[in-house]
Amino acid sequence: MPDFNFLAEVMSRLLTALPTTLGLFSLSLICGISLALLVVTLRVNRRPWLSVPARAYIALFRGTPLLVQMFLIYYGLGQISMVRESFAWPLLRSPFGCAVLSLALCTAAYTAEIIRGGLLAVPRGQIEAALAVGMTRWQVLRAVIAPITLRQALPAYSTEAILLVKSTALASLVTVWDVTGVAQQIIQRTYRTMEVFVCAAAIYLVLNFLLVRLVALLERALTPQRRIPAQRIAATSAQPSTDP
């Protein structure tokens, strides 16, 4: 029989660490998107001295494990005197700050490629037509390129966001006491691995389910034309038949 009292106590302890996990995810997501927009702008530029560094950044952070990146940032940057004397040291001396930085740098590389794929999906004819009717380049970007890019990139980016939620568990290895970190503390005292990790997995499962539903609602709002055929079919099937 499951020990429901123990499970309830574990779940309560893990939920106290949920704000830390949500903080890691939200800050990394915001910083990652902001950096990805800059990287993809450089990536699609025709000037090699701008596009080559962006390509190198993407190759570096997509080609190396996130755990290695996190260890290098947490343990490595503190050994550089220039970093310790810089304005960024109050952030980099904090395990939470190092975890956010490593997660943001890694997700930015993947997000930049996702956005670039969305940009490539924009039909060239629509851009030329918008310019032909007198729209400025800023208007074309806002009214044509950005909406199409967002619709095309959103399904792939939802997967990246889910992976980011799960990647926050690695922050426990640099002493950030998120849900996984607190779970490891409980296991060290109770040696009840199965029950503790089942509770932790349930929390991550609920988080990802809510994230998937939120992205689905956003995708539905961005593509209202896809709902029209379904609504017409439903209306047609609801009409009474006139056959004899």
C-alpha positions in Angstrom: 0.0 0.0 0.0 1.3 3.5 -0.8 2.2 5.7 2.1 -0.2 8.5 1.3 0.9 10.6 4.3 4.5 10.4 3.1 3.5 11.2 -0.5 1.5 14.2 0.7 4.4 15.5 2.8 6.8 15.1 -0.1 4.5 16.8 -2.5 4.1 19.7 -0.1 7.9 20.0 0.2 8.4 19.9 -3.5 5.7 22.5 -4.1 7.6 25.0 -1.9 10.4 24.7 -4.5 8.1 25.2 -7.5 8.5 29.1 -7.5 12.3 28.5 -8.0 11.6 26.2 -11.0 9.1 28.6 -12.5 11.6 31.5 -12.0 14.3 29.5 -13.8 12.0 28.7 -16.6 10.4 32.2 -17.1 13.7 34.1 -16.8 15.5 31.7 -19.1 12.6 31.8 -21.6 12.5 35.6 -21.7 16.3 36.1 -21.9 16.5 33.3 -24.5 13.9 34.8 -26.8 15.5 38.2 -26.6 19.0 36.8 -27.4 17.6 34.6 -30.1 16.1 37.6 -31.9 19.5 39.2 -32.0 21.3 36.1 -33.1 18.8 35.3 -35.9 19.1 38.9 -37.1 22.8 38.4 -37.4 22.4 34.9 -38.8 20.3 36.0 -41.8 22.5 39.0 -42.6 24.4 38.8 -45.8 27.6 40.3 -44.3 29.9 37.5 -43.3 31.4 39.4 -40.4 27.9 39.4 -38.9 26.6 36.0 -39.9 29.7 34.0 -39.2 29.8 34.8 -35.4 26.1 34.0 -35.2 26.7 30.6 -37.0 29.6 29.9 -34.6 27.4 30.7 -31.5 24.6 28.4 -32.7 27.0 25.6 -33.5 28.7 25.9 -30.1 25.7 25.8 -27.9 23.8 23.3 -30.0 26.8 21.0 -30.3 27.8 20.8 -26.6 25.8 19.4 -23.7 23.9 21.8 -21.5 25.3 20.2 -18.4 28.9 21.0 -19.6 27.9 24.6 -20.4 26.4 25.0 -17.0 29.5 23.6 -15.2 31.8 25.9 -17.3 29.7 29.0 -16.5 29.3 28.1 -12.8 32.8 26.8 -12.0 34.8 28.3 -14.8 33.9 32.0 -15.0 34.7 32.6 -11.4 38.4 31.7 -12.1 38.8 34.6 -14.5 39.9 37.8 -12.6 38.4 40.0 -15.2 35.0 38.4 -14.6 35.3 38.7 -10.9 36.0 42.5 -11.2 33.2 43.1 -13.7 29.7 44.4 -13.1 28.3 41.0 -13.9 30.0 39.3 -11.0 27.1 39.7 -8.5 25.0 37.8 -11.0 27.6 35.2 -11.9 28.5 34.4 -8.3 25.0 33.3 -7.7 24.1 29.6 -8.6 20.6 30.8 -9.7 22.1 33.5 -11.9 24.5 31.0 -13.5 21.7 28.5 -14.1 19.6 31.1 -15.8 22.5 32.3 -17.9 23.4 28.8 -19.1 19.8 27.9 -19.8 19.2 31.2 -21.7 22.3 30.8 -23.8 21.5 27.3 -24.8 17.8 27.8 -25.6 18.7 31.0 -27.6 20.7 28.9 -30.0 17.9 26.5 -30.7 15.3 29.3 -30.8 17.3 31.3 -33.3 17.2 28.3 -35.7 13.5 27.8 -35.1 12.8 31.5 -35.9 15.1 31.3 -39.0 13.0 28.3 -40.2 9.9 30.4 -39.8 11.4 33.3 -41.7 12.3 30.9 -44.6 8.6 29.8 -44.7 7.4 33.4 -45.5 6.4 33.5 -49.2 8.6 35.9 -51.1 5.6 36.9 -53.2 3.7 38.2 -50.2 6.6 40.5 -49.3 6.9 41.8 -52.8 3.2 42.4 -53.0 3.2 44.3 -49.7 6.1 46.5 -50.9 4.3 47.0 -54.2 1.2 48.5 -52.5 3.3 51.1 -50.7 4.0 49.5 -47.3 7.2 50.4 -45.6 9.7 47.8 -44.6 8.7 48.2 -41.0 5.0 47.7 -41.9 5.9 44.6 -44.0 7.8 43.2 -41.0 5.0 43.9 -38.6 2.0 42.9 -40.7 3.4 40.2 -43.0 6.7 38.7 -41.9 6.2 38.5 -38.2 2.7 36.9 -38.1 3.7 34.2 -40.7 7.0 33.5 -38.9 5.3 33.2 -35.6 2.6 30.8 -36.9 5.3 28.6 -38.6 7.7 28.6 -35.7 5.2 28.2 -32.8 4.8 24.3 -33.0 8.6 23.8 -33.0 9.1 26.4 -30.3 6.5 24.7 -28.1 8.8 21.6 -28.1 11.8 23.8 -27.2 9.8 25.4 -24.3 8.9 21.9 -23.0 12.6 20.9 -23.1 13.5 24.0 -21.3 11.1 23.1 -18.4 12.8 19.7 -18.1 16.2 21.2 -18.4 15.7 23.3 -15.3 16.2 20.1 -13.4 19.9 20.3 -14.2 20.2 23.5 -12.1 20.1 21.3 -9.0 23.6 20.1 -9.9 24.9 23.6 -9.3 23.1 23.9 -5.9 19.9 25.6 -7.0 17.2 24.1 -4.9 14.4 23.7 -7.4 11.9 20.8 -7.5 14.6 18.3 -8.5 17.1 19.7 -5.9 14.6 19.5 -3.1 13.7 15.9 -4.2 17.4 14.9 -4.0 17.6 16.4 -0.5 14.5 14.3 0.6 16.0 11.2 -0.9 19.3 11.7 0.9 17.4 11.7 4.2 14.7 9.0 3.6 16.3 6.8 0.9 12.8 6.5 -0.7 13.7 7.2 -4.3 10.7 5.9 -6.1 8.0 7.9 -4.2 10.0 11.1 -4.2 10.8 11.1 -7.9 7.2 10.0 -8.8 6.0 13.2 -7.0 8.6 15.3 -8.8 7.7 13.8 -12.2 4.0 14.6 -11.5 4.8 18.2 -11.0 6.8 18.4 -14.2 4.1 16.6 -16.1 1.4 19.1 -14.9 3.7 22.0 -15.8 4.3 20.7 -19.3 0.6 19.9 -19.8 -0.4 23.5 -18.9 2.3 24.8 -21.2 1.1 22.6 -24.1 -2.5 23.8 -23.6 -1.3 27.5 -23.5 0.6 27.1 -26.8 -2.4 25.3 -28.4 -4.6 28.2 -27.4 -2.1 30.7 -28.8 -1.8 28.7 -32.1 -5.5 28.6 -32.4 -5.8 32.3 -31.9 -3.1 32.9 -34.6 -4.8 30.7 -37.2 -8.6 31.5 -37.0 -9.0 30.5 -40.7 -8.4 26.8 -39.7 -11.6 26.9 -37.6 -13.8 28.0 -40.4 -14.0 24.6 -42.3 -14.7 22.7 -39.1 -17.4 25.1 -38.2 -19.0 24.8 -41.7 -18.9 21.0 -41.5 -20.6 21.1 -38.1 -23.2 23.5 -39.3 -23.9 21.4 -42.4 -24.2 18.2 -40.4 -26.7 19.9 -38.1 -29.0 20.9 -40.9 -32.0 18.5 -41.4 -31.8 16.3 -44.4 -34.1 17.1 -47.4 -33.8 13.7 -49.0 -37.2 11.8 -49.4 
